[in-house]
Amino acid sequence: MNFEHTEDRRMMAESLGRYLREQYPFAERDTIARSAAGRSPEHWQRMAQMGIVGALFGEHQGGYGGAGFDLAVVFEELGRRLVTEPFLGTLMAGLALSEAAGNAGQARVQAMIDGQCIGAFAHAEPDAAYALARVSTTARRTEGGWVLDGAKAVVPHAEAADLLVVSARTSGAPADEQGISLFVVSAKAVGLALRGYPLVDGGRAAELVLTNVRLGDEALLGAVDQAYPLIERIVGAGVLALCAESLGAMEVAKDDTLEYLRTRQQFGVPIGSFQALQHRMVDVLLEIEQARSAVIRAAAALDGDDRLAREQALSAAKYTIGRVGILVAEEAIQLHGGIGMTWELPLAHYAKRLVMIDHQLGDEDFHLQRYMALGGARS
């Protein structure tokens, strides 16, 4: 199989990379991350106008990309600059809307592609421990619609969202795959309470509480009780996006560390000439290449029809990214010495983001266990 990117993908990556280098340097990113909003509407609009949001969706969804490698190319570039804009939430909410909501959903996705609408995907719950089927938020039928009650945890960029795609249980027990449905909820819905907060890596998230939130029949996305397979695909796309973002951040941390080893001197020579440090950097380089291979495999599997193969590849990539990301963060900080811990050095922020990615959509331990369970289901 040929894993070289197409000319269109290379041009998109170069265009996005050039924009971020020139318009989104670390000082600009740091200012945005420290702001109350944690994002920049101006940069979001510009990147939407460049077609970056459109690259996350297929032609049938109103975009021009949507394949696994399209997601990988975009998010790797975003990871290189620690971009704080709400790409992940918009991707995941947009996939739910486009695959389950017909013409109304397509209009909302088009608004996202145009930069006029921001989405968030509210699925994780306080006691779920990454388990996709553990949904305690409830949705009960009423005359002419639905009523939602429950709570959602650590929803990225929920404060900035115009709409949220919320999972809720319409039947069954809290851990059953059957009985979960998806609903689109306006960020201004009566009964929706939101508590936002900054994350350690410069992003923002929020806790949601839904109390007697009344929705019309049109708020239901797809068939009632049947949302689990769609949720699995949406989270799979999010996992790939995070893995690619981590890969971009690792590459920058590696390059910055190599440059430091070439320039920092002790005893009259660059510390990069010390064999012990060379060996440590070689280990880092090899591990990053292994992580890249895992991401490539996951990107190729995302569009496949074999569910077990797809999910195994995604869990393998997330496990590898979690393990290698933490290794790269720790080695980069240690090889820089004390300066590596300072707020002013971008490296410290890359290290925080690498650690944070490990905890989003399932950490290293969770995905290792999931990979083994999927392997058992295949045998």
Order of alpha helices (4+ residues) and beta strands (2+ residues): alpha-alpha-alpha-alpha-alpha-alpha-beta-beta-beta-beta-beta-beta-beta-beta-alpha-beta-beta-alpha-alpha-alpha-alpha
